[in-house]
């Protein structure tokens, strides 16, 4: 978010957004297994944003997973172009998708068998209850979604988004999807509890990808913003240590 970038960068750098991203990456890359880039914040900048996205990706080490948080999903030929954009043009390892339109809107992403498709299952926002918790044919809608999605591809190719803000659903969602990895947003600013997430969603192989964004990258707005981000990331890592398979 350009509005939250430390003000001194606008004076000390000719590319403040890129400098911000690079400093955050430099400070946290040894603590992360993945970076998730919210595509909307790049799109809104126009051509400059797409170049910023490419330059940011170039700065991330090759051994770290990069996720396009794009939440795409459309008719087949349109989804195919979305998939080509993120997987071929920008070389993302994974992309978030919306399953509302059904399998044929997700299938083009799954054709990239060496990539990850991350399906929205139970999201962390308040409005998730408007539809995802509705009962349909004896089950809540999110249960239908995660069960059906898990049949489209195996755990080596497909993940499920499960919001950290809904701990009462964790055991049930893991029951429906016992083997797939969960991408879990909602830690930090949204109030999700790391221990509850890992107690109920973690598996012997890990099974969970914890996502914390604003609480880390905007931990401080001064000149020590990168150091502050590292401090927050270290705290999160310490909370996760007891659950990390040795």
C-alpha positions in Angstrom: 0.0 0.0 0.0 1.7 3.2 -1.2 -0.1 5.2 1.5 1.7 3.2 4.2 5.2 3.3 2.9 7.5 5.2 5.4 7.6 8.8 4.3 11.4 9.1 4.3 11.5 6.7 1.3 9.7 9.2 -0.9 12.6 11.5 -0.4 15.5 9.1 -0.3 14.6 6.8 -3.1 13.6 7.4 -6.8 11.6 4.1 -6.5 10.1 4.2 -3.0 7.7 1.3 -3.4 10.4 -1.0 -4.8 12.9 0.1 -2.1 10.3 -0.7 0.5 9.7 -4.2 -0.9 13.4 -4.9 -1.3 14.2 -3.9 2.3 11.4 -6.0 3.7 12.6 -9.0 1.6 16.2 -8.5 2.7 15.1 -8.4 6.4 12.9 -11.4 6.3 13.9 -13.8 3.6 15.7 -16.2 6.0 12.5 -16.4 8.1 10.0 -17.1 5.3 9.1 -20.0 3.1 6.9 -17.9 0.9 5.9 -14.4 -0.1 2.3 -13.6 -1.1 1.9 -10.5 -3.3 -1.5 -8.9 -3.3 -2.0 -8.2 -7.0 -4.6 -5.4 -6.5 -2.0 -3.1 -5.0 0.1 -3.4 -8.1 -2.7 -3.3 -10.6 -4.0 0.0 -9.3 -0.7 1.7 -10.2 -1.1 0.9 -13.9 1.9 0.1 -16.0 4.2 1.3 -13.2 2.6 -1.3 -10.9 3.2 -4.2 -13.3 6.9 -3.2 -13.6 7.1 -2.9 -9.8 5.6 -6.4 -9.5 8.2 -7.8 -11.9 11.1 -6.1 -10.2 9.9 -7.2 -6.7 9.7 -10.8 -7.9 13.3 -10.5 -9.3 14.5 -9.6 -5.8 13.0 -12.7 -4.1 15.4 -15.7 -3.8 14.6 -18.5 -6.2 14.2 -21.0 -3.3 11.3 -19.1 -1.7 7.7 -19.8 -2.9 6.0 -16.8 -4.5 2.2 -16.6 -4.4 0.0 -14.3 -6.5 -2.9 -13.3 -4.3 -5.2 -12.6 -7.3 -8.4 -14.5 -6.5 -9.1 -15.1 -10.2 -11.8 -17.3 -11.6 -13.7 -16.9 -14.9 -14.9 -18.9 -17.9 -12.3 -21.2 -19.3 -10.6 -19.2 -22.0 -10.4 -16.1 -19.7 -9.0 -18.2 -16.8 -6.4 -19.7 -19.1 -5.1 -16.2 -19.8 -5.0 -15.4 -16.1 -3.1 -18.6 -15.5 -0.6 -17.8 -18.3 -0.2 -14.3 -16.9 0.8 -15.4 -13.4 2.5 -18.7 -14.1 4.3 -18.0 -17.4 4.7 -14.2 -17.7 5.5 -13.5 -14.0 6.7 -17.0 -13.1 4.7 -17.2 -9.8 4.7 -20.6 -8.1 1.1 -20.3 -6.9 -2.1 -18.2 -7.4 -5.2 -17.9 -5.4 -8.5 -18.6 -7.3 -12.2 -18.2 -6.6 -14.2 -21.4 -7.2 -17.6 -19.8 -7.5 -17.9 -20.5 -11.2 -17.0 -24.2 -10.9 -14.3 -26.6 -12.1 -14.0 -25.3 -15.6 -13.0 -21.9 -14.2 -10.2 -23.5 -12.2 -9.1 -26.2 -14.7 -6.8 -23.9 -16.7 -4.7 -23.2 -13.6 -4.5 -26.9 -12.8 -3.0 -27.6 -16.3 0.2 -26.2 -14.8 1.0 -29.3 -12.9 4.3 -27.9 -11.5 2.4 -25.0 -9.9 0.1 -24.5 -7.0 -3.6 -23.5 -7.3 -5.0 -22.2 -4.1 -8.7 -22.3 -3.8 -10.7 -20.0 -1.6 -12.4 -22.2 0.9 -13.4 -20.4 4.1 -12.1 -16.8 4.0 -11.1 -14.6 6.9 -13.3 -11.6 6.3 -16.6 -10.9 8.1 -18.6 -11.2 4.9 -17.6 -14.8 4.5 -20.6 -15.7 6.6 -23.0 -14.2 4.0 -22.6 -17.2 1.7 -19.9 -19.6 2.9 -21.8 -20.5 6.1 -25.1 -21.0 4.3 -26.6 -24.5 4.5 -27.1 -26.3 1.2 -28.1 -30.0 0.9 -27.3 -30.7 4.5 -23.9 -29.0 4.6 -22.5 -25.5 4.7 -21.4 -24.1 1.4 -17.7 -24.0 2.4 -17.9 -27.7 3.1 -19.1 -28.4 -0.4 -16.4 -26.1 -1.8 -13.4 -27.7 -0.1 -14.6 -31.2 -0.6 -15.2 -30.7 -4.3 -12.0 -28.7 -4.8 -9.9 -31.4 -3.1 -11.2 -33.9 -5.8 -9.9 -31.7 -8.6 -6.2 -32.1 -7.7 -4.0 -33.8 -5.1 -2.2 -32.2 -2.2 0.9 -31.8 -4.3 -0.9 -29.2 -6.6 -3.8 -27.7 -4.7 -4.2 -25.8 -1.5 -7.2 -24.5 0.4 -7.6 -21.0 1.9 -8.8 -21.2 5.5 -9.2 -18.0 7.4 -7.5 -17.9 10.9 -10.5 -15.9 12.1 -12.8 -18.9 12.2 -11.3 -21.4 14.7 -14.6 -23.1 15.4 -14.6 -24.4 11.8 -11.0 -25.8 11.9 -11.6 -29.4 12.9 -14.4 -29.7 10.5 -12.6 -28.3 7.5 -9.6 -30.5 8.3 -11.9 -33.5 8.5 -13.2 -32.8 4.9 -9.7 -32.1 3.6 -7.3 -34.2 5.6 -4.2 -34.1 3.3 -4.1 -30.8 1.5 -2.1 -27.8 2.7 -4.0 -24.8 4.1 -3.1 -21.3 3.3 -4.2 -19.4 6.4 -4.6 -15.6 6.3 -6.0 -13.6 9.2 -3.0 -13.8 11.5 -1.9 -10.5 13.1 -4.1 -7.5 12.2 -7.2 -9.6 11.8 -6.8 -11.2 15.1 -6.2 -14.9 14.2 -4.6 -17.1 16.9 -1.5 -19.0 15.7 -1.8 -21.7 18.3 -5.4 -22.5 17.5 -4.6 -22.7 13.8 -1.7 -25.1 14.3 -3.3 -27.2 17.0 -6.2 -28.0 14.7 -5.0 -27.7 11.2 -1.4 -28.8 11.3 -0.5 -32.3 10.1 2.5 -34.5 10.5 4.0 -33.0 7.3 3.1 -29.4 8.3 0.0 -29.0 6.4 -0.3 -25.2 7.1 1.1 -22.1 5.4 0.6 -19.2 7.9 0.1 -15.8 6.2 0.9 -12.6 8.1 1.2 -9.4 6.1 0.3 -6.0 7.6 1.3 -6.9 11.1 4.8 -7.5 9.8 5.5 -5.2 6.9 3.9 -2.2 8.5 5.2 -2.9 12.0 7.0 0.6 11.9 6.7 3.6 9.7 10.1 5.1 10.6 13.6 4.5 9.2 13.9 1.2 11.1 10.8 -0.3 9.4 12.8 -3.3 8.0 14.3 -4.1 11.4 10.8 -3.9 13.0 9.4 -6.2 10.3 12.1 -8.7 11.1 11.3 -8.5 14.8 7.6 -9.3 14.1 8.5 -12.1 11.8 10.8 -13.6 14.5 8.0 -13.4 17.0 5.7 -15.3 14.7 8.4 -17.9 14.0 8.9 -18.4 17.7 5.2 -19.1 18.1 5.3 -21.7 15.4 8.4 -23.5 16.5 6.7 -26.1 18.7 4.6 -27.2 15.7 7.3 -27.3 13.0 8.3 -31.0 12.1 11.9 -31.6 12.9 
